[in-house]
Amino acid sequence: MLVKTRGIVLSFIKFKESSIIVRIYTEELGLQSYIVNSVRKKGSASRIALFQPFTLLDMVVYPSSKGGLTRISEYKCSHPFATVPYDIRKSSILLFLSEIVARTVREEEENRPLFEFLHHSILLFDQKQSGFENFHLVFLLQLAAYLGFGVSSAEEVITQVAFEAGGAGTSGNNLMQLQQLEPYLTELLQRMDDAHLPNGRVRRELLHLLVRYFQLHVDQLGEIKSLPVLSEVLSD
């Protein structure tokens, strides 16, 4: 029986000559993997564009057994991006966040609150013309809550990163460096989108702090490949 659902593209890999295997977080079925044929053929550029990270889709799909590959019967973009493709800062943020979600969201079952959070956040980000400097930081804090390790205080994050990251952060100097971020993380937790952070350096250090916090709580999260690119783009 076919299932009609909304979906959020997370990633894809090439498959055979012209096909892909795409991972999509769906509203009705959770995380699913689909084979999509003939999207990498010459002249199919517009079709492969529909499977870029965080593209929002309306789909009709074939259900699968747990962890099995299946196929999409129909698909179309539900909300074409208006700003993201034309702003290197926005596209870099979106690429980073899609990698984080792809590595942390693994459930193959319906989770409507999480889906609605992701869907709403992507739409809101695309609509923002300015004032999105802290968006990725706020997104990480909110996502952590949906994943079950929400942040209650800045001190909690700093303590865990300093003393539980496999011994790598146990030096006194490292703890002092992290503690310098505590007022900024507190500001972020209290005011979220309205938080005032002084510069790109502070944002970059908070970003690395939160990524390390995720690495403590998500098994085999590993290296986030898009992190250096985002750090460079947002360095000012």
C-alpha positions in Angstrom: 0.0 0.0 0.0 1.4 3.4 -1.0 1.9 6.0 1.7 1.6 9.8 1.2 4.0 11.8 3.3 6.2 14.9 3.7 9.9 14.4 3.7 13.2 16.1 4.5 16.2 15.1 2.5 19.2 14.4 4.6 21.8 12.9 2.3 22.4 10.7 -0.8 25.1 8.5 -2.2 25.6 7.6 -5.9 24.3 4.2 -6.9 25.2 2.5 -10.2 25.5 4.7 -13.3 22.7 7.1 -12.9 20.8 6.4 -9.7 21.1 7.4 -6.0 20.3 6.0 -2.6 18.7 8.9 -0.6 18.1 9.1 3.1 14.9 11.0 3.9 13.3 11.8 7.3 9.6 11.4 6.7 6.6 12.6 8.6 4.8 9.2 8.5 7.6 6.6 8.6 10.6 8.2 10.2 14.0 7.7 8.7 13.8 5.9 5.3 16.2 5.0 2.5 15.0 5.1 -1.1 16.5 4.1 -4.5 15.8 6.8 -7.1 16.7 5.9 -10.6 17.9 8.0 -13.5 18.5 11.3 -11.7 22.1 11.6 -12.6 21.7 11.2 -16.3 22.7 14.1 -18.6 19.9 16.6 -18.7 18.6 15.5 -15.3 20.1 18.4 -13.3 16.7 19.6 -12.1 15.8 16.2 -10.7 19.1 15.7 -8.7 18.5 19.2 -7.2 15.5 17.8 -5.5 17.7 15.6 -3.3 20.1 18.2 -2.0 20.3 18.4 1.9 17.2 19.7 3.7 15.1 19.9 0.5 11.4 19.6 1.6 9.4 17.1 -0.4 5.9 15.9 -0.9 6.0 12.2 -1.7 4.1 9.1 -2.3 6.3 6.1 -1.3 6.3 2.4 -1.0 6.6 1.3 2.6 9.5 -0.9 3.6 10.4 -3.5 6.2 12.7 -2.2 8.9 15.9 -0.9 7.5 15.1 -2.0 3.9 15.5 0.0 0.7 12.4 0.9 -1.1 11.2 3.3 -3.8 9.4 6.6 -4.2 6.4 6.5 -6.5 5.9 10.3 -6.8 7.9 13.3 -5.5 8.0 17.1 -5.8 9.5 20.0 -3.9 7.0 21.4 -1.5 8.8 24.6 -0.7 11.6 25.7 -3.1 14.3 27.7 -1.3 14.1 31.5 -1.9 17.3 32.6 -0.2 19.5 29.6 0.8 21.1 28.9 -2.6 22.1 32.5 -3.1 23.9 33.1 0.2 27.1 31.2 1.0 26.6 31.7 4.7 23.1 30.2 4.6 24.1 27.3 2.4 27.0 26.5 4.6 24.8 26.5 7.8 22.2 24.3 6.1 24.8 21.8 4.9 26.3 21.6 8.4 22.9 21.2 10.1 21.8 18.5 7.6 24.9 16.6 8.4 24.2 16.8 12.1 20.6 15.6 11.7 21.7 12.8 9.3 24.1 11.5 11.9 21.8 11.9 15.0 18.3 11.1 13.8 18.1 7.3 13.3 14.6 6.2 14.3 12.6 4.4 11.6 9.2 5.3 13.1 7.0 8.3 13.2 8.0 11.2 15.4 5.8 14.1 14.5 7.1 16.6 17.1 10.7 16.1 15.8 9.5 16.3 12.1 7.6 19.5 12.8 10.5 21.1 14.5 12.9 20.3 11.6 10.4 21.3 8.9 9.5 24.6 10.6 13.1 25.4 11.3 14.1 24.9 7.7 11.3 27.1 6.4 12.0 29.8 9.0 15.7 29.8 8.1 15.0 30.3 4.4 12.6 33.2 5.2 15.1 35.1 7.3 16.7 37.9 5.4 19.0 38.9 8.3 19.5 38.1 11.9 20.4 34.5 11.4 23.9 34.6 12.8 23.0 32.5 15.8 20.5 30.2 14.0 22.8 27.1 13.9 23.6 27.4 17.6 19.9 27.7 18.6 19.1 24.8 16.3 21.6 22.6 18.0 20.3 23.5 21.5 16.7 22.8 20.4 17.6 19.6 18.6 19.4 18.2 21.7 16.2 18.5 23.6 14.3 16.5 21.0 17.0 13.8 21.1 16.8 13.5 24.8 19.9 15.3 26.1 18.6 18.9 26.3 20.8 21.5 27.9 19.6 22.9 31.3 22.6 25.2 31.9 25.8 26.4 30.4 27.7 25.0 33.3 26.3 21.5 32.5 27.7 21.6 29.0 31.1 23.0 30.0 31.5 20.5 32.8 30.6 17.5 30.6 32.8 18.6 27.7 35.8 19.4 30.0 35.7 16.2 32.1 33.9 13.5 30.1 35.4 13.7 26.6 37.6 10.7 26.9 40.0 12.5 29.1 40.9 14.9 26.3 39.5 18.0 28.1 40.7 17.4 31.7 43.5 20.0 31.9 43.0 23.1 34.0 43.8 25.4 31.1 41.2 23.8 28.9 38.6 24.1 31.6 39.4 27.8 32.1 39.1 28.4 28.3 35.7 26.7 28.3 34.5 28.6 31.3 35.1 31.9 29.4 32.2 30.8 27.1 29.8 30.3 30.0 28.2 33.8 30.0 27.7 33.6 26.2 26.1 30.2 26.3 23.9 31.3 29.2 22.8 34.3 27.1 22.1 32.0 24.2 20.0 29.6 26.4 18.0 32.4 27.9 17.4 34.5 24.8 17.8 32.1 21.9 17.3 34.0 18.6 17.6 37.3 20.4 20.9 36.5 22.1 23.6 39.1 21.5 27.0 37.4 20.8 29.9 39.8 20.3 31.6 38.4 17.3 32.3 35.5 15.0 35.1 34.1 17.2 32.7 33.6 20.1 30.1 31.9 17.8 32.8 29.7 16.4 34.0 28.6 19.8 30.4 28.0 21.0 29.8 25.9 17.8 32.7 23.7 18.5 31.6 23.4 22.2 28.1 22.2 21.2 29.5 19.8 18.6 31.7 18.2 21.3 28.6 18.1 23.6 26.7 16.2 20.8 29.7 13.8 20.4 29.4 12.9 24.1 25.7 12.0 23.8 25.5 10.4 20.3 27.3 7.1 19.8 29.6 7.1 16.8 28.7 10.6 15.8 32.3 11.0 14.5 33.8 13.9 12.7 31.5 16.5 11.2 33.0 17.1 7.8 31.2 20.3 7.1 32.3 21.9 10.4 35.6 23.4 9.2 33.9 25.0 6.2 31.2 26.5 8.3 33.8 27.8 10.8 35.7 29.5 8.0 32.6 31.0 6.4 31.4 32.4 9.7 34.7 33.5 11.0 34.1 37.3 10.8 
